[in-house]
Amino acid sequence: MPISAIAEMPLRDFFGYWTHSLRYMMPSQRQEVYLAQVSYLVAATMGSYKGSVEDFILFKQAENKKSSAKKAKKPKRAASGADPFKNFSAANKKR
């Protein structure tokens, strides 16, 4: 379905389409899963491939890269018992 058709869709139809896509996957995602299954079958029959079908799914790999990038950007938090205003309190005591 083209994006222009989705943009002109009433909200009720859009949410119906969205819930359907959550349950049954979008057509492009289904196509990618089918291609991954075929690729896995070929790799497994051609040699001693020890991986899984998920190795051939591209949208899973893209999600994993995004999540690993987000994890790398998150700052480390202080220990649970630490005072977050420790430096602020010390500066006020000096005054």
VEXDOTOR-553941 format. One record per residue (C-alpha): x, z, y; residue in one letter. Coordinates in steps of 0.5 Angstrom, whole numbers, plus 2048, in hexadecimal, padded with zeros to 3 digits. Example, Ala and Ser with C-alpha at 12.3 -4.5 7.8 and 13.67 -1.06 7.14 Angstrom:
BEGIN
<atom east="819" up="810" north="7F7" residuo="A"/>
<atom east="81B" up="80E" north="7FE" residuo="S"/>
This chain:
BEGIN
<atom east="800" up="800" north="800" residuo="M"/>
<atom east="803" up="7FE" north="807" residuo="P"/>
<atom east="804" up="803" north="80C" residuo="I"/>
<atom east="800" up="800" north="811" residuo="S"/>
<atom east="7FA" up="801" north="80C" residuo="A"/>
<atom east="7FC" up="808" north="80B" residuo="I"/>
<atom east="7FC" up="809" north="813" residuo="A"/>
<atom east="7F5" up="807" north="814" residuo="E"/>
<atom east="7F2" up="80B" north="80E" residuo="M"/>
<atom east="7ED" up="810" north="80F" residuo="P"/>
<atom east="7F0" up="817" north="80E" residuo="L"/>
<atom east="7EB" up="818" north="808" residuo="R"/>
<atom east="7EE" up="812" north="805" residuo="D"/>
<atom east="7F5" up="814" north="807" residuo="F"/>
<atom east="7F5" up="81B" north="803" residuo="F"/>
<atom east="7F1" up="818" north="7FD" residuo="G"/>
<atom east="7F7" up="813" north="7FD" residuo="Y"/>
<atom east="7FC" up="818" north="7FE" residuo="W"/>
<atom east="7F9" up="81D" north="7F8" residuo="T"/>
<atom east="7F9" up="817" north="7F4" residuo="H"/>
<atom east="800" up="815" north="7F5" residuo="S"/>
<atom east="802" up="81C" north="7F4" residuo="L"/>
<atom east="7FF" up="81C" north="7ED" residuo="R"/>
<atom east="801" up="815" north="7EB" residuo="Y"/>
<atom east="807" up="813" north="7EF" residuo="M"/>
<atom east="807" up="80E" north="7F4" residuo="M"/>
<atom east="808" up="807" north="7F1" residuo="P"/>
<atom east="80F" up="806" north="7F3" residuo="S"/>
<atom east="811" up="80D" north="7F0" residuo="Q"/>
<atom east="80D" up="80B" north="7EA" residuo="R"/>
<atom east="811" up="804" north="7EA" residuo="Q"/>
<atom east="818" up="808" north="7EB" residuo="E"/>
<atom east="816" up="80C" north="7E5" residuo="V"/>
<atom east="815" up="807" north="7E0" residuo="Y"/>
<atom east="81B" up="803" north="7E2" residuo="L"/>
<atom east="81F" up="80A" north="7E1" residuo="A"/>
<atom east="81C" up="80A" north="7DA" residuo="Q"/>
<atom east="81E" up="803" north="7D9" residuo="V"/>
<atom east="825" up="804" north="7DB" residuo="S"/>
<atom east="826" up="80A" north="7D7" residuo="Y"/>
<atom east="823" up="807" north="7D1" residuo="L"/>
<atom east="828" up="801" north="7D2" residuo="V"/>
<atom east="82E" up="806" north="7D4" residuo="A"/>
<atom east="82C" up="80A" north="7CD" residuo="A"/>
<atom east="82C" up="804" north="7C9" residuo="T"/>
<atom east="832" up="801" north="7CC" residuo="M"/>
<atom east="837" up="807" north="7CB" residuo="G"/>
<atom east="838" up="80E" north="7CA" residuo="S"/>
<atom east="834" up="810" north="7D1" residuo="Y"/>
<atom east="833" up="818" north="7D1" residuo="K"/>
<atom east="82F" up="818" north="7D7" residuo="G"/>
<atom east="828" up="819" north="7D8" residuo="S"/>
<atom east="822" up="814" north="7DC" residuo="V"/>
<atom east="823" up="818" north="7E2" residuo="E"/>
<atom east="82A" up="815" north="7E3" residuo="D"/>
<atom east="827" up="80F" north="7E5" residuo="F"/>
<atom east="821" up="811" north="7E9" residuo="I"/>
<atom east="824" up="80F" north="7F1" residuo="L"/>
<atom east="81E" up="814" north="7F5" residuo="F"/>
<atom east="820" up="81A" north="7F1" residuo="K"/>
<atom east="828" up="819" north="7F2" residuo="Q"/>
<atom east="826" up="818" north="7FA" residuo="A"/>
<atom east="822" up="81E" north="7FA" residuo="E"/>
<atom east="828" up="822" north="7F7" residuo="N"/>
<atom east="82D" up="81F" north="7FC" residuo="K"/>
<atom east="828" up="821" north="801" residuo="K"/>
<atom east="827" up="828" north="7FE" residuo="S"/>
<atom east="82F" up="829" north="7FD" residuo="S"/>
<atom east="830" up="827" north="805" residuo="A"/>
<atom east="82B" up="82C" north="807" residuo="K"/>
<atom east="82E" up="832" north="803" residuo="K"/>
<atom east="835" up="830" north="806" residuo="A"/>
<atom east="832" up="830" north="80D" residuo="K"/>
<atom east="82F" up="837" north="80C" residuo="K"/>
<atom east="833" up="83D" north="80F" residuo="P"/>
<atom east="834" up="843" north="80B" residuo="K"/>
<atom east="830" up="849" north="80C" residuo="R"/>
<atom east="833" up="850" north="80D" residuo="A"/>
<atom east="832" up="855" north="808" residuo="A"/>
<atom east="82B" up="858" north="807" residuo="S"/>
<atom east="82E" up="85F" north="80A" residuo="G"/>
<atom east="832" up="85C" north="810" residuo="A"/>
<atom east="82F" up="85D" north="817" residuo="D"/>
<atom east="82E" up="857" north="81A" residuo="P"/>
<atom east="82F" up="85A" north="821" residuo="F"/>
<atom east="835" up="85D" north="820" residuo="K"/>
<atom east="83A" up="859" north="825" residuo="N"/>
<atom east="834" up="85A" north="82A" residuo="F"/>
<atom east="834" up="861" north="829" residuo="S"/>
<atom east="83B" up="862" north="829" residuo="A"/>
<atom east="83B" up="85E" north="830" residuo="A"/>
<atom east="836" up="863" north="833" residuo="N"/>
<atom east="839" up="869" north="831" residuo="K"/>
<atom east="83F" up="867" north="835" residuo="K"/>
<atom east="83C" up="866" north="83C" residuo="R"/>
